[in-house]
Amino acid sequence: MKGRAESPKGFRRWVSGGDVAAYGLIVVAVLLGWQIVLQPLIQRASVQAVVGLAPTSPTVLRRAAESELAAGRVDNAAQLSRDALLRSPFDVRALRVLGLTEARSGREDIADDILTLAGNWSLRDDPTHAWLTERRLRQGDYASSFAHADTLVRRRRDIQPQVFSMFTLAGIQDPKRALPVLARLLTARPPWRTDYLNGLRRTPQELQLAANLTILLEEGRAPLTNDELQELYWALLRQSQFPALIAIRERIKRPPPRALSNGDFADPEAPQPFQWRLYQKAGVVPEVVADDLRPSNPALRVQYNGYAAGVIVEQLTFLSPGSHRFSAEVRIESGEPHAPLSWTLSCAPGDNGMTRVPVEPSSTTPSIWTTLSGRFDVPTNCPAQWLRLATRANDRRSPTVVWFDGIAISEGQ
């Protein structure tokens, strides 16, 4: 009986303790739920709406500081950013707002110290790095300015035109100091490198800058790739900048300066236009493949229907004025031994033809290579030349397969 009499009291005490614990858990749950609701509001709701809800939140204070700075209320922004930093000392955006308020108050040296710290803390704070880029550029510190600009364009393709224009203007107007800095930046192969280099083609000044950078990079650890160099060569050629084209090629030796590149079709690395450019079209299929008689030897194989007309392959050359001898190995695999094919040399620009060497092999036996030769005379007003294999339209279809190898040009008769 005694045990039964005490039981209700013990039970009541247990229930009372459980109620307290339950109420505590409910309070904690409510607080957590409020925080879960509050955080998105703090991040996304208007500043005016959240200041009253969380006036001591460092995020709210920082957002308020940014809003005040945007409205031009510099003193308010400065105070709010300091309050935010007191509660969250490593808030980069609050530190940036404080630095910008110092700059707008005319205390640029203090602003520089603050924003340099913010930039060191975060590579993703664009306004900080934009301010530092401009500040260091005005100070003539290209190395620091370009480094902060690099940080920006690695993340923001939309601001590349403005930053690229800054690089280009500095490189053109102050090449002695700016070019080495820009070359070091490009040596790191940033993701924007090819876009920048390919954009230097609108004016002769930009092409000259590209040429200078090409030479500097060739002497370093990250020379232009074949694709990048090829883009520059074509840009110079399109604007008839032949002296620059010759100077770059002779300076970097890509490809080595000689009358003809890859005459044996074994060097695919030479960049165009100093490399064979093949044109496939209806009725004509040129390709560089292993010679079926000499499998270790690549050669040019041309399938021709005897009716199509136009250029089949071409390469740019720089021949001095005077007489030059052309030679090539040729073999008829099948078809017409006197197909209307010929090697031609014409001036660039203008495309004025000078000489034709018809493809007329001395033997039509499919297993025999023969030598084809002829003479080209280059006039004095012809700074560059196109060597081309071309065909004329015949009056009937006559399928032919011809092989070429060992193409060479030498001075003299």
C-alpha positions in Angstrom: 0.0 0.0 0.0 2.8 2.3 0.8 4.5 1.7 -2.5 1.2 2.4 -4.3 0.7 5.6 -2.3 4.1 7.0 -3.3 3.8 6.1 -6.9 1.5 9.0 -7.9 3.9 11.5 -6.4 6.9 10.1 -8.2 4.9 9.9 -11.4 3.9 13.6 -11.0 7.5 14.6 -10.4 8.6 12.7 -13.5 5.8 14.3 -15.5 6.7 17.7 -14.2 10.4 17.2 -15.2 9.4 15.9 -18.6 7.1 18.9 -19.2 10.1 21.3 -18.6 12.3 19.3 -20.9 9.5 19.3 -23.6 8.9 23.0 -23.2 12.7 23.6 -23.5 12.8 21.5 -26.7 9.8 23.4 -28.1 11.6 26.8 -27.4 14.8 25.6 -29.1 12.8 24.3 -32.1 11.0 27.7 -32.4 14.3 29.6 -32.2 15.9 27.3 -34.8 12.9 27.6 -37.1 13.1 31.4 -36.8 16.7 31.4 -37.7 16.0 29.2 -40.7 13.4 31.6 -41.8 15.4 34.7 -40.9 18.6 33.8 -42.8 17.1 33.9 -46.3 15.4 37.1 -45.4 18.7 38.6 -44.2 20.4 37.5 -47.5 17.7 38.5 -50.0 15.0 40.8 -48.5 15.3 44.6 -48.8 17.7 46.2 -46.3 14.8 48.2 -44.8 12.8 45.1 -44.2 15.5 43.2 -42.3 17.2 45.9 -40.3 14.3 45.8 -37.8 14.3 42.0 -37.7 18.0 41.6 -37.0 19.7 44.9 -36.3 22.8 43.3 -34.8 23.4 40.8 -37.6 26.7 41.4 -39.3 25.2 40.4 -42.7 22.4 42.9 -42.2 24.8 45.6 -41.2 27.1 44.9 -44.2 24.1 45.0 -46.6 23.0 48.2 -45.1 26.5 49.6 -45.5 26.6 48.6 -49.2 23.2 50.2 -49.7 24.3 53.5 -48.0 27.4 53.6 -50.1 25.5 53.1 -53.3 23.2 56.0 -52.2 26.2 58.2 -51.7 25.8 58.4 -47.9 29.5 57.8 -47.2 29.5 58.5 -43.5 26.6 56.2 -42.8 28.2 53.4 -44.9 31.5 53.8 -43.0 29.9 53.5 -39.6 27.7 50.5 -40.7 30.7 48.7 -42.2 32.7 49.2 -39.0 29.8 47.8 -36.9 29.6 44.8 -39.2 33.4 44.2 -38.9 33.1 44.4 -35.1 30.7 41.5 -35.2 32.4 39.6 -38.1 36.0 40.7 -38.5 36.7 38.7 -41.6 33.7 39.9 -43.7 35.5 40.8 -47.0 32.5 42.8 -48.3 32.3 44.9 -45.2 36.0 45.5 -45.4 35.7 46.5 -49.0 32.9 49.0 -48.2 35.0 50.5 -45.5 37.9 50.9 -47.9 35.7 52.5 -50.6 34.4 55.0 -48.0 38.0 56.0 -47.2 38.7 56.4 -50.9 35.6 58.6 -51.5 36.6 60.7 -48.5 39.9 61.4 -50.2 42.1 59.1 -48.0 43.3 56.9 -50.8 46.4 55.7 -49.0 44.3 54.3 -46.2 41.8 52.9 -48.7 44.7 51.2 -50.5 45.8 49.5 -47.4 42.3 48.3 -46.5 41.4 47.2 -50.0 44.7 45.4 -50.5 43.9 43.4 -47.4 40.4 42.7 -48.8 41.9 41.6 -52.1 44.3 39.3 -50.3 41.5 37.7 -48.4 39.3 37.0 -51.4 40.1 36.6 -55.1 36.4 36.7 -55.9 35.5 40.2 -54.7 35.3 42.0 -58.0 34.8 45.6 -56.8 37.9 45.3 -54.7 40.1 44.1 -57.5 38.6 46.6 -60.0 39.5 49.5 -57.6 43.0 48.1 -57.1 43.5 47.6 -60.8 42.7 51.3 -61.5 44.6 52.6 -58.5 47.8 50.7 -59.3 47.6 51.7 -63.0 47.4 55.4 -62.1 50.5 54.8 -60.0 52.3 53.3 -62.9 52.6 49.9 -61.2 51.8 47.7 -64.2 52.8 44.4 -62.4 50.2 44.9 -59.6 47.6 46.5 -61.8 47.7 43.7 -64.3 47.7 41.0 -61.6 44.4 42.3 -60.2 43.0 42.6 -63.7 44.0 39.0 -64.3 42.0 38.0 -61.3 39.0 39.8 -62.7 39.0 38.4 -66.3 39.6 34.8 -65.1 36.1 34.9 -63.7 34.3 37.5 -65.7 34.2 37.1 -69.5 31.8 40.1 -69.7 34.5 42.6 -68.7 37.2 41.1 -70.9 36.9 43.8 -73.6 37.6 46.6 -71.1 40.5 44.8 -69.4 42.0 43.8 -72.8 41.8 47.4 -74.0 43.7 48.4 -70.9 46.4 45.8 -71.6 46.6 46.9 -75.3 46.7 50.6 -74.6 49.5 50.2 -72.0 51.5 47.9 -74.4 51.2 50.4 -77.2 51.8 53.6 -75.3 54.4 52.4 -72.8 56.0 49.3 -74.4 59.3 49.5 -72.5 57.6 49.0 -69.1 54.3 47.4 -69.9 55.3 44.7 -72.5 57.5 42.6 -70.1 54.7 42.6 -67.5 52.1 41.6 -70.0 54.4 38.9 -71.4 54.9 37.4 -67.9 51.2 37.4 -67.4 50.7 35.5 -70.7 53.5 33.1 -69.8 51.2 31.7 -67.0 48.8 30.6 -69.8 45.7 32.1 -68.2 42.4 30.9 -69.7 41.9 34.2 -71.5 45.3 34.2 -73.2 44.2 32.9 -76.7 41.2 35.3 -76.7 43.4 38.2 -76.0 46.1 37.4 -78.6 43.5 36.6 -81.3 41.9 40.0 -80.7 45.1 41.9 -81.5 44.3 42.3 -85.2 42.1 45.3 -85.7 44.8 47.9 -86.3 48.5 47.9 -87.4 49.4 49.1 -83.9 47.7 46.0 -82.4 49.4 43.7 -84.8 52.7 45.3 -83.9 52.0 44.6 -80.3 51.1 41.0 -81.1 54.4 40.7 -83.0 56.3 42.0 -80.0 54.6 39.7 -77.6 55.2 36.8 -79.9 59.0 37.4 -79.8 59.0 37.9 -76.0 57.0 34.8 -75.4 59.2 32.7 -77.7 62.2 33.6 -75.5 60.3 32.4 -72.4 58.7 29.3 -71.0 55.4 29.6 -72.9 55.8 30.4 -76.6 52.8 30.7 -78.8 51.2 27.5 -79.7 51.0 26.6 -83.4 47.3 27.6 -83.4 48.0 31.0 -81.8 51.0 31.6 -84.1 48.9 30.6 -87.2 46.2 33.1 -86.2 48.8 35.9 -86.0 50.4 34.9 -89.4 47.0 34.9 -91.1 46.1 38.3 -89.6 49.3 39.9 -90.8 48.8 38.4 -94.2 45.3 39.6 -94.5 46.5 43.2 -93.8 49.5 42.7 -96.2 52.0 43.3 -93.3 54.7 41.4 -95.2 57.7 43.0 -93.5 56.3 42.1 -90.0 55.5 38.6 -91.2 59.0 38.1 -92.5 60.6 39.6 -89.4 58.7 37.4 -87.0 59.4 34.2 -88.9 63.1 35.0 -89.2 63.3 35.9 -85.5 61.5 32.9 -84.0 62.3 30.5 -86.8 58.8 28.9 -86.8 59.0 27.4 -89.3 62.7 27.8 -90.2 63.1 30.5 -92.9 63.6 28.7 -96.2 62.0 28.9 -99.6 59.5 26.1 -98.9 58.3 24.3 -95.7 57.5 20.6 -95.5 58.4 19.8 -99.0 58.5 16.1 -98.1 55.1 16.2 -96.3 56.7 14.8 -93.1 56.4 18.0 -90.9 52.8 18.7 -90.0 53.9 21.0 -87.2 54.8 24.0 -89.4 52.0 26.6 -89.0 50.0 28.0 -91.9 50.4 29.8 -94.2 53.9 28.4 -94.3 52.4 24.9 -94.5 50.4 23.1 -97.1 46.8 24.0 -97.1 44.6 21.4 -98.8 41.3 22.2 -100.5 38.8 19.4 -100.9 35.9 20.0 -103.2 33.6 18.0 -105.5 35.8 16.1 -107.9 39.1 16.8 -106.1 40.4 15.0 -103.0 43.9 15.8 -101.8 45.4 14.1 -98.7 48.7 13.5 -97.1 49.1 9.7 -96.6 51.7 7.0 -96.6 53.1 6.2 -100.0 51.8 2.7 -100.9 55.2 1.9 -102.5 57.2 3.3 -99.5 55.0 2.9 -96.4 57.4 4.9 -94.1 57.2 7.9 -96.5 54.3 10.3 -96.4 53.4 12.0 -99.7 50.6 14.0 -101.3 48.0 12.0 -103.1 45.5 13.8 -105.3 42.3 12.2 -106.7 41.0 14.2 -109.6 37.9 13.6 -111.8 39.4 15.6 -114.7 36.5 18.1 -114.7 36.7 20.3 -111.5 38.7 23.5 -111.5 40.5 25.4 -108.8 43.3 25.4 -106.3 44.1 22.0 -104.7 47.0 22.8 -102.4 48.9 26.0 -101.6 51.7 27.5 -99.4 53.0 31.0 -98.9 56.6 31.6 -99.8 59.1 34.5 -99.6 61.4 34.3 -102.7 63.9 37.0 -103.5 63.6 38.7 -107.0 65.2 36.7 -109.7 65.2 33.2 -111.2 64.2 30.1 -109.1 64.1 26.5 -110.0 61.1 24.3 -109.0 61.3 20.5 -108.7 59.0 17.8 -107.5 58.7 14.0 -107.6 55.6 12.8 -109.3 53.9 9.4 -109.9 50.8 8.5 -111.8 48.9 5.9 -109.8 46.0 5.6 -112.4 44.2 7.5 -115.0 45.2 10.2 -117.5 48.9 10.9 -117.7 48.4 14.4 -119.0 45.7 15.6 -116.7 45.2 19.4 -116.7 47.2 19.8 -113.4 50.0 22.4 -112.9 52.1 24.0 -110.2 51.9 27.8 -110.3 53.6 30.7 -108.6 51.7 34.0 -108.2 52.4 37.2 -106.3 50.7 38.1 -103.0 48.9 40.3 -102.8 47.1 40.6 -106.1 47.3 37.0 -107.0 49.0 37.8 -110.3 50.1 34.5 -111.9 53.7 34.3 -113.2 54.6 30.8 -114.2 53.0 27.4 -114.7 54.8 24.1 -114.5 52.5 21.5 -116.0 52.3 18.0 -114.4 53.7 15.9 -117.2 55.6 12.9 -115.8 58.1 11.2 -118.0 56.8 7.8 -117.0 53.2 6.6 -116.5 54.2 3.3 -114.9 52.4 3.3 -111.5 55.5 2.0 -109.7 57.9 4.6 -110.9 58.5 8.1 -109.4 59.9 10.6 -111.8 61.1 14.2 -111.5 59.2 17.2 -112.6 61.0 20.6 -112.9 60.5 24.1 -114.1 61.7 27.7 -113.7 60.0 30.7 -111.9 61.0 34.3 -112.4 60.1 36.5 -109.4 59.8 40.3 -110.2 61.0 43.0 -107.9 57.5 44.2 -106.9 56.5 40.8 -105.5 57.1 40.7 -101.7 55.4 37.3 -101.2 54.3 34.4 -103.4 51.8 31.6 -103.4 53.0 28.2 -104.6 49.9 26.3 -105.7 48.9 23.1 -107.3 45.9 23.9 -109.4 43.7 22.4 -112.1 41.8 23.6 -115.1 38.5 22.3 -116.2 38.7 19.7 -118.9 36.0 19.1 -121.5 35.4 15.6 -120.2 35.7 13.6 -117.1 38.9 11.6 -116.8 39.5 10.3 -113.3 43.2 10.4 -112.3 45.2 9.7 -109.1 48.6 11.5 -108.9 51.2 11.4 -106.1 53.7 14.3 -105.3 56.7 14.3 -103.0 60.1 16.1 -102.5 58.8 19.5 -103.6 61.6 22.1 -103.5 62.5 25.6 -104.8 66.1 26.7 -105.2 67.7 29.9 -106.5 69.2 30.0 -110.0 68.5 28.3 -113.3 
